[in-house]
Every structure is written in structure tokens, then in C-alpha cells.
Amino acid sequence: MSAVHEDIRSEFLAEAGELVATLGEQLVELERQPKDPELLNAIFRGFHTIKGGAGFIQLGMLAELCHRAEEVFGALRAGKREVDAGLLDVSLAALDCMQAMLEQVGAGGTPAAAPDSLLRDLEGLLGEPASATISDDEFEALLDQLHGAGQVPAAVVEPPAPPPAPVAEAVVPTRRASDGDGSIRVDTARLDSLMNLVGELVLVRNRLKTLHPAGSLPLDSERSLRELDALTKRLQGSVLNLRLQPAKKLFSRFPKLVRDIARSVGKEIELVLEGEDTDLDKNLIEALADPLLHMVRNSCDHGIETPEVRLAAGKPRAGRLSLSARQNGDRVQIEVRDDGAGIDPERLRRKAVEKGLISAEAAAYLDSQAALELILLPGFSTKDQVSDLSGRGVGMDVVKSRIVALRGSVGIESVVGVGSCLRLSLPLTLAIAPVLMTTLGTRLYAIPLDKVREVAALRPADVEVGGERPYWRHRGERLPMMDLSCWLDPAEASLDGDRHVAVVQLGERRAALVVHRLRGCEEVVVKPLGAMLRGLAGFAGATVTGDGRVALVLDVDSLAQAHDSGLAAAGELSWT
């Protein structure tokens, strides 16, 4: 192992990881189509390819496990046995073991041998021990059967030596300019560096457009600036496309996961994947893996009922869980939808009060949609008993914090007895974002444009004051107001008497964000906050504007959460 070059090992881990994920999907599909010869061949080739790569980099334990699994599917292809639930359970267990071995190799260790019980189970599926190669005695017996004992055909002098295994069978990287499919594998660190350079170019373009507004330059210079603007946009789009991968890479782990969960809790669940060809930024695919895992587990454990309960309610025996992705402009929407029991808002109110998360008065004030969003609070759970899947008081709050960190939002829909839907909305890219630039006193703030639905001047006659919070009446709606000037000291807050409102979308609700002046829309490069400010409620990052000033990028979702929670501690938001 130590003699294998690091880049070859890394290449093997990347390729083998993709193959293991694909095998998980294929094994679950095999349960639905046990007679599909193409599917059997694909699974056989997957195990065989991993075995070849493992042997090449001297991972004997992994190669041995793959060889046993390969023998099982060789027997299936030959029609020597049938697909059944026991075979799939053992095969999926072998796949889990392979994944664990790959993780050990990725961590720099040596994988432990597969459990003897698993190897015996794989061998037991064959009925009798099988061999991958033909022995000398078997070769002689075959000749005797074909030509008679003691006779050697004239055309056969000596069995030829087996040719070396082709390199293509092993997962071995090539250093050619391109592979046969016209693609190359590029380290994501290089793509990140390229994206940073494009981001800096966007800043320079914005700076030039600010210094030289339209009509202030000679005609030739004006034309060159427009060409630079157009080329920058094209380059930005091209670099973004380099980072895009199909959502299938994100969804591939869930067919096996849902099957495992369903069998462990005694439920029948049909998983439907939609929009697998939707392109996502590679960073999003990596960052969404854990949040989606929480959401799918909650749907399987909390949402979908047991077969007996579903039949009594007049539903099909098997529950339906759909995982979908689609692009909507410069946003990506991912939904986890089930046809289970749904979420009862009244029960959420009671649980939140019992756990001391909100007061009884505040719970009574919440409408149904706001009550549904209680499940996003830290420490909230409706599960009475702790299980391996859920009920530990963590999960959905982790989902929300992860999504908000990605400049996204979480929306919840649910109807009791019909089902629930959790909807994630995320930016297509995390590096460059369109924003609405605003001012508060002398300070600059940027509101992500995808959150803004409309803007308007604030008239005092439209403000309704009463209760714990002010409201803004607009187009027949009564929107809660969030005045950002409460961050400023009184002297600075009074520098500008004008007020404007940006109507922002917060999941399924809307709110009125009050600012001083609106400066217009810009494309900015969002930079993370420094270590001292990281995690500060209300801020998603910072950017440098075209005139060289620093603007803080607002996180309107955490602003709303701070407002609803009534935070007033030092260093946190306080609302008037």
C-alpha cells in the first residue's frame, strides 16, 4: 500500500466510491426487476471493477470481499439461483462493508478483513464453494469430456498462458489529456481557485462600471467596457458549469438507505426519484448530503405509517416517498415529500410549550404555518421514545442551520392524514450572488435578491402598531415588520428620515424588511466572515462594492428567527 502513489490511491477511492453508490441503487432496483439481465451484468461488472482496482493497489481484504460478491452474481447470471430478499440483504451488507473499507483507506488506514459471518453468508448463497478460475484437473477433465480420455486434439498442443488483465478492468487513473469519453478528472481545489479568480474579476468589473458610468467615456472605451462586461459574464457562466454535477450523485445513496430503514421499522416504502439530471454545484452536493439524510429519515420514521395503519386509513399498503430536484432561475429547489400521516400544528404547539421552547401565550399567537415551523427549533421533537433514527431532539434544527449557511431556506407544507413536504431552496452557486444594495445610516447592507419579492416606500399610514410587533399593510396583506435601524445608535439612525420596505420571502411566509434607501441591484462576490464574526446572527458574509466599500450580506432567515425569538442579549439582535 505504501508503495502505491498517492494520486493513484486517491483516484481509486473516487472511482470506487462512485461505483459503490451506483451498486446500492442497482441492488435495490434488482428487487423490483430480478430477471433483468442487463441489471445483473451491470452489478457483476461493478463488483469486478472494484476488485480489479483493489487488487492493483494491494487491498487484498477488499478484493476478496468483492470476489465473493462477484461469484454470487456470476451464479445469478448463469441462472444457477434466483434473486430473493435474503440474497439482497447479504449483498447490501457486503456493500456496507466495502464502503467501510474504503473509508478506512481514505483515512489513511488499512481496512480490516470482512467478518467471517459475512463471507460465510456470501458463500452460502452459492450452495457450494465456487472458484473464479479453472484448475488444471478441471481443464484435463474438460478435455477428456470433449475428446475422450487420453486423447489430445491436434489443434491443441498446450493451453495458452492467460493474458494479463487489461488495465481498464482496474480502477487506475490515466494521465492522458482526455479519456475515451472526452472528459478529464480535475481536482476541485483547482476549480475553487479558478472560481475565486473569476470572483475577483467580477469585482474589478464592478469597480470600472462604478468609476465610469454609462456615457462618461469616449465611444471606443465605452464599447470596450461593454465587451469586458459581456466576456466576464460568459466566463463566469462557463466556470460555474465546470462545477455542476447531476443531482443523481446526491440521490444515489437513498434507495438503499430507504430500503434499510423500511425493513428495520417494519414499513413498506416506495422511493421515487425525480429530476436526477438537474445540475447542482459540487459544493452543494457535498453540503446537502447530511441535511437530506435527516429529512429522509424523518419521513420514514415520523411520516409514513405502518402497513396496518395505512390500510385502516384507506391508503395503499406501501407508503410513497419522493425526492425531487429542479432548477428555477438561479435557484435550485429540492423537495422531500411523503404521503404519510402529516404534521398536526396543534400537537406542535403543545410539545413546544411542554419543552419550554415558547410560552403558552406565544404558542396561541402562532398561525398554522408558523406552528409547523416550530419543528425547526433546536431541541424540538415530537417523538416520545428515543430510537436510532430520530427522537433525540436534534435533526431539523441542524437541517435549517446547514441550509441557512448555504444561503438557502427551508419551507414546510403538511396536511394531517395526507402527507408532508419539506422544500429546500438554494442558490445555484455559492460564490457570486445578485443582491439588492441598501443603506442604513452610513452603512451598506446587501439583501440576497432571490429573497426579495418587491420594494416600496414606507408610508406611516400603512403601519399598524399594536401588540408585540408592528405590521405593514400592503396589497391586502398584513406583513410583520423588521426594522433594521434598531441595530444603529440613535444619532446614526436619524441621519436619514426616509424609509423603504423590501418584502422578503421566509419559507412559506413573507415579511417587511425596513431599510433607509435602496441603491439598486448588483452582482457581488460573497466572502465568509472572519473568525471573530463567524456565526453572528443575521449575516451571511461580506462583499466589496464597486466603489471599494465593504457591505455586509444579510441572512434574512436568521433575522426572522431572531425576531420571532425576541433575542435581546448583548451582541444579538434586539427588536423594537
Secondary structure, DSSP 8 states (H G I E B T S, - for coil): -TTS-HHHHHHHHHHHHHHHHHHHHHHHHHHH-TT-HHHHHHHHHHHHHHHHHHHHTT-HHHHHHHHHHHHHHHHHHTTSS---HHHHHHHHHHHHHHHHHHHHHHTT-------HHHHHHHHHTTSS---SS--HHHHHHHHHHHH-TT---TT-SS--------GGGS-----SSS-TTS-----HHHHHHHHHHHHHHHHHHHHHHHHS-TTSS-HHHHHHHHHHHHHHHHHHHHHHHHTEEETHHHHTTHHHHHHHHHHHHT--EEEEEE-TT-EEEHHHHHHHHHHHHHHHHHIIIIIS--HHHHHHTT--SSEEEEEEEEEETTEEEEEEEE-SS---HHHHHHHHHHTTSS-HHHHHH--HHHHHGGGGSTT----SS--SSS-SS-SHHHHHHHHHHTT-EEEEEEETTTEEEEEEEEES-SSEEEEEEEEETTEEEEEEGGGEEEEEE--GGGEE--TTS-EEEETTEEEEEEEGGGGS-HHHHTT----EEEEEEETTEEEEEEESEEEEEEEEE-B---TTTTT-TTEEEEEE-TTS-EEEEE-HHHHHHHHHHT--STTS----
